[in-house]
Amino acid sequence: MNPPLAPSAHPRSLLLIIAMISSLVMLDSNVVAVALPTIARSLNADFADVQWVITAYVLPFAALLLAAGSFGDKVGRRLAAMIGLAIFGLSSLACGMATTPTMLNVSRAVQGVGASLVLTASLALINHIYTGLERIRAFAFWGASLGIAITCGPIIGGVIASVFGWTWAFLINVPICTALFVAALRVIPESRDPDVRGLDYAGIVTFSAGLFLVTWAVIDGNALGWLSAPILWRFLGGLALLVLFAVVELRQERPMVDFAIFRSRHFIGTAFAMVGYAGGAQVMIFYLPLYLQNAYGFSPAIAGIATLPFALPMFVVPRIGAGAGVSSRTLICAGLAITVSANLAMALLADGQASYLGFALAMVVAGAGAGLLNGETAKAMQGALPANRSGVASGISATTRFMALLFGVAGLGALLVSVTMSRFAAVAAQLGLQPAAASLLAKRYAAGDSSAAVASLPEAVRAAAGILLHGAFQEGFSRVAWAAAAVAIASLLLTRWFMQIPSHHLAARTEAEALFVAGE
């Protein structure tokens, strides 16, 4: 049974605070992306140092999501959120005061720890506080808020860095975290798993360490080479630790992850749905600004604004879907189908080098599909575990989403660079360029350094090279969109096959029935 709300709380104010807390940590995952060159100049850092500004945040964030959910179930979800906010705020202050790359990257890693606590606790609180139609609407609003935060991160970061300086991209978090901390203390009710006996330390260590190594391998795979020794050792070490995690959990009386959930068709279906959302829809957030810069010559700030046709439907559509009165399975399948059509449209438009107006219409459709999927997939996966274990459920949900997104970004990035390089290399000889030089040029262009890449060439061949690079990149992005469509199609078919029981029916079952349902 849910505890009563705090005396000063109102369901809408509660939801607003929870959504703001989640959005803040997602915003910080990419808010500094456009400020990296400025940070490098300010701290006299090299390229590897500034790349770690992103990586240092992502690694502990991804690795600790499941552990953070289990911690929230044990000590209380509100307390976990407040601890996370305190860690996040203090580490943001340290980031803003950093005078060396090492100090900045260590502070970013601590930020990632706080972010993992905040995100999982927020999801668990929604699942615990709200029921029925209110829960559907709450997850829709939460999903829309995160979608806007992720999409607008580079825009906000660019504005802050340009007007106030890069340090304020971090320092602005301090008063925001303080206000949210006070608000959470006043209005959010506490909840925890009454049956939990203690933290599963062996499970936490093996899973977090294993996921850390796998995440590290994925982040560096494109740069170091997927078959290079460091990447292979990280993958092998991570997989060994994850196997050890499974062995540890199977021996526990009350494990952090009960593997009986994998007997549930509903759970497997929601997992495929989450993969489809992250790898087929959300992943495009990372490639659309790049495409808009290279295809239409937009500046980074203008490209960020030009993604609004994708961002706005992510906020509007979930609110419409929440009131539709249909099952999660129906909404998720509809969202995946819309995502497939949008990705195919963007692929064809890129092949045809269409105008921005035509591409913007495709982004509206893509945003609508992503908007349906964002909160709905989180709600469906939360419903796959009993309410008293909502912390662990949120950890599983966030981990599935984030790892699918990470693999999607890495895989599609490798495809984009590979196609761009191969297509340009095939015609670069006409310009008198050697294969090695042509490959390096195409790689820089595909990474978004288009103007500098072309400017490095002799003036006599710049115009021709620019046209050829533009065409090669367009084809590369088209293949990325085709691949994202393929992920969404596969997820749609698997979701329809496994997710046969609507989540509102599943919620009415007992814990044992929810865990062992096999699609009767």
LINHU-V983268 format. One record per backbone hydrogen bond with DSSP energy under -0.5 kcal/mol. NH is the residue of the N-H (numbers start at 1). CO is the residue of the C=O. Records with the same first field share a line. If there is no record, write none. Layout:
# LINHU-V983268
NH = CO, CO
This chain:
# LINHU-V983268
6 = 187
9 = 6
14 = 10
15 = 11
16 = 12
17 = 13
18 = 14
19 = 15
20 = 16
21 = 17
22 = 18
23 = 19
24 = 20
25 = 21
26 = 22
27 = 23
28 = 24
29 = 26
30 = 27
31 = 27
33 = 30
35 = 32
36 = 33
39 = 35
40 = 36
41 = 37
42 = 38
43 = 39
44 = 40
45 = 40
50 = 46
51 = 47
52 = 48
53 = 50
54 = 50, 51
55 = 51
56 = 52
57 = 54
58 = 54
59 = 55
60 = 56
61 = 57
62 = 58
63 = 59
64 = 60
65 = 62
68 = 64
69 = 65
70 = 66
71 = 67
72 = 68
73 = 69
74 = 70
75 = 71
76 = 72
77 = 191
80 = 76
81 = 77
82 = 78
83 = 79
84 = 80
85 = 81
86 = 82
87 = 83
88 = 84
89 = 85
90 = 86
91 = 87
92 = 88
93 = 89
94 = 90
95 = 91
96 = 92
97 = 93
98 = 95
104 = 100
105 = 101
106 = 102
107 = 103
108 = 104
109 = 105
110 = 106
111 = 107
112 = 108
113 = 109
114 = 110
115 = 111
116 = 112
117 = 113
118 = 114
119 = 115
120 = 116
121 = 117
122 = 118
123 = 119
124 = 120
125 = 121
126 = 122
127 = 123
128 = 124
129 = 125
130 = 126
134 = 131
135 = 131, 132
136 = 132
137 = 133
138 = 134
139 = 135
140 = 136
141 = 137
142 = 138
143 = 139
144 = 140
145 = 141
146 = 142
147 = 143
148 = 144
149 = 145
150 = 146
151 = 147
152 = 148
153 = 149
156 = 152
157 = 153
158 = 154
159 = 155
160 = 156
161 = 157
162 = 158
163 = 159
164 = 160
165 = 160
168 = 165
169 = 166
170 = 167
171 = 167
172 = 168
173 = 170
174 = 171
175 = 171
176 = 172
177 = 173
178 = 174
179 = 175
180 = 176
181 = 177
182 = 178
183 = 179
184 = 180
185 = 181
186 = 182
187 = 183
188 = 184
189 = 187
193 = 73
194 = 192
196 = 193
201 = 199
204 = 200
205 = 201
206 = 202
207 = 203
208 = 204
209 = 205
210 = 206
211 = 207
212 = 208
213 = 209
214 = 210
215 = 211
216 = 212
217 = 213
218 = 214
219 = 215
220 = 216
221 = 217
222 = 218
224 = 220
225 = 221
228 = 225
232 = 228
233 = 229
234 = 230
235 = 231
236 = 232
237 = 233
238 = 234
239 = 235
240 = 236
241 = 237
242 = 238
243 = 239
244 = 240
245 = 241
246 = 242
247 = 243
248 = 244
249 = 245
250 = 246
251 = 247, 248
252 = 249
259 = 257
261 = 258
262 = 259
263 = 260
264 = 261
265 = 263, 517
268 = 264
269 = 265
270 = 266
271 = 267
272 = 268
273 = 269
274 = 270
275 = 271
276 = 272
277 = 273
278 = 274
279 = 275
280 = 276
281 = 277
282 = 277
283 = 278
284 = 281
285 = 282
286 = 283
287 = 283, 284
288 = 284
289 = 285
291 = 287
292 = 288
293 = 289
294 = 290
295 = 291
296 = 292
297 = 293
298 = 292
303 = 299
304 = 300
305 = 301
306 = 302
307 = 303, 304
308 = 305
310 = 307
311 = 307
312 = 308
314 = 310, 311
315 = 311, 312
316 = 312
317 = 313
319 = 316
320 = 316
321 = 317
322 = 318
323 = 319, 320
324 = 321
331 = 327
332 = 328
333 = 329
334 = 330
335 = 331
336 = 332
337 = 333
338 = 334
339 = 335
340 = 336
341 = 337
342 = 338
343 = 339
344 = 340
345 = 341
346 = 342
347 = 343
348 = 344
349 = 345
350 = 346
351 = 347
352 = 348
353 = 350
354 = 349
359 = 355
360 = 356
361 = 357
362 = 358
363 = 359
364 = 360
365 = 361
366 = 362
367 = 363
368 = 364
369 = 365
370 = 366
371 = 367
372 = 368
373 = 369
374 = 370
375 = 371
376 = 372
377 = 373
378 = 374
379 = 375
380 = 376
381 = 377
382 = 378
383 = 379
384 = 381
385 = 382
389 = 386
390 = 387
393 = 389
394 = 390
395 = 391
396 = 392
397 = 393
398 = 394
399 = 395
400 = 396
401 = 397
402 = 398
403 = 399
404 = 400
405 = 401
406 = 402
407 = 403
408 = 404
409 = 405
410 = 406
411 = 407
412 = 408
413 = 409
414 = 410
415 = 411
416 = 412
417 = 413
418 = 414
419 = 415
420 = 416
421 = 417
422 = 418
423 = 419
424 = 420
425 = 421
426 = 422
427 = 424
428 = 424
429 = 425
430 = 427
431 = 428
432 = 429
433 = 428
438 = 434
439 = 435
440 = 436
441 = 437
442 = 438
443 = 439
444 = 440
445 = 441
446 = 442
447 = 443
448 = 445
449 = 444
450 = 448
453 = 449
454 = 450
455 = 451
456 = 452
457 = 454
461 = 458
462 = 458, 459
463 = 459
465 = 461
466 = 462
467 = 463
468 = 464
469 = 465
470 = 466
471 = 467
472 = 468
473 = 469
474 = 470
475 = 471
476 = 472
477 = 473
478 = 474
479 = 475
480 = 476
481 = 477
482 = 478
483 = 479
484 = 480
485 = 481
486 = 482
487 = 483
488 = 484
489 = 485
490 = 486
491 = 487
492 = 488
493 = 489
494 = 490
495 = 491
496 = 492
497 = 493
498 = 494
499 = 495
500 = 498
502 = 500
505 = 502
506 = 502
507 = 503
508 = 505
509 = 506
514 = 510
515 = 511
516 = 512
517 = 513
